């Protein structure tokens, strides 16, 4: 099937969901070598992946992940398609705030080296070394960063190709969208504005319950305090789009230069200072804004403004700092 699909793609034809399922069954069962897999991925990229092909690829790949025991708490998965080391680690800071609001915040890592994932590196800088999945610890802390086993078929049969291709391809998307704990809420920051509605459509095809996709000014992959952020909500088989500006939700406009850091240790220090109420301004506001949107899409807040108030209260009352300390203690 994979050879036939490559030929179809080279001829400019789209693949059906059934085609994609059969191809990924071949790849992730070890029936296609790296050359064939690379050829398929390259041909798909050259033709241009449509929404059906992307969503079908994600669903097919998920079948080859290990079966994790699922916790009895609401979960959110906070996904960013860009890790910019020049700025503080917004996803990590958000995950702490969300966990402090009793919303289970999760991230997984596919790489053999955890520092390839920026938020994992931030947690390592905090002294955490345990990245094994533990349902009980997740239910206790509402927080889990865990490693996907390297002998998992998905990792084993895509790793070499993922490393060898030096252009954006379907694996760049799959690596972020596998959702191994089946979180019903997802918060997704994308690289460019044109991808906002595209990923919202993809998430509808994945039957997610609640998803928010966003891109800020200057293609910032989070809600920005510098200017407008374009947002798409996908839920109940519909997509709602709108623009958020910090001043409209009671926050001050600030330059993104104000959330820059020298390195990951410096970035963690800034986040800790926010949680300890030593810093306000842009670092505080951008953590509040993004956390508020995630709380809203996960139905922990009835509106974005309620989310703003909840996020502020969580930081100002030291709950976020207490959660940070709890996580460092139980996972170390």
Number of C-alpha atoms within 10 A of each C-alpha: 13 21 14 11 21 22 13 16 22 15 11 14 13 18 19 12 17 11 18 23 19 15 24 25 19 16 22 22 14 15 15 19 13 18 10 16 25 18 15 23 21 20 21 24 16 13 15 15 18 14 16 18 21 22 25 22 23 25 20 21 22 18 16 18 18 15 10 12 11 16 16 11 14 17 25 29 25 22 20 19 16 14 16 14 14 14 19 28 24 24 23 22 26 25 29 27 29 28 24 24 20 17 24 25 27 22 23 23 20 19 16 13 11 19 15 13 15 18 22 23 20 20 24 18 15 18 13 17 15 17 19 14 16 18 16 13 15 22 18 15 21 26 27 24 20 18 19 19 17 13 10 14 19 26 20 14 20 19 17 13 18 21 9 10 13 8 10 12 18 20 20 12 15 18 20 18 19 20 21 18 18 15 20 16 23 25 24 25 27 21 18 17 21 12 15 22 21 14 23 27 21 20 25 20 16 15 15 19 17 22 25 28 29 32 26 25 19 14 18 20 24 29 28 29 28 22 18 19 23 23 26 23 23 26 19 11 13 11 16 12 15 11 15 19 20 20 13 11 12 12 18 16 18 18 13 17 11 14 22 18 18 11 12 20 15 14 21 21 15 21 24 19 16 23 26 17 15 11 14 12 14 21 23 22 24 27 29 26 28 24 28 27 24 29 28 21 24 24 15 19 19 12 15 20 17 16 24 25 15 22 29 20 15 21 22 15 13 16 20 28 23 17 22 23 14 14 23 17 11 12 19 14
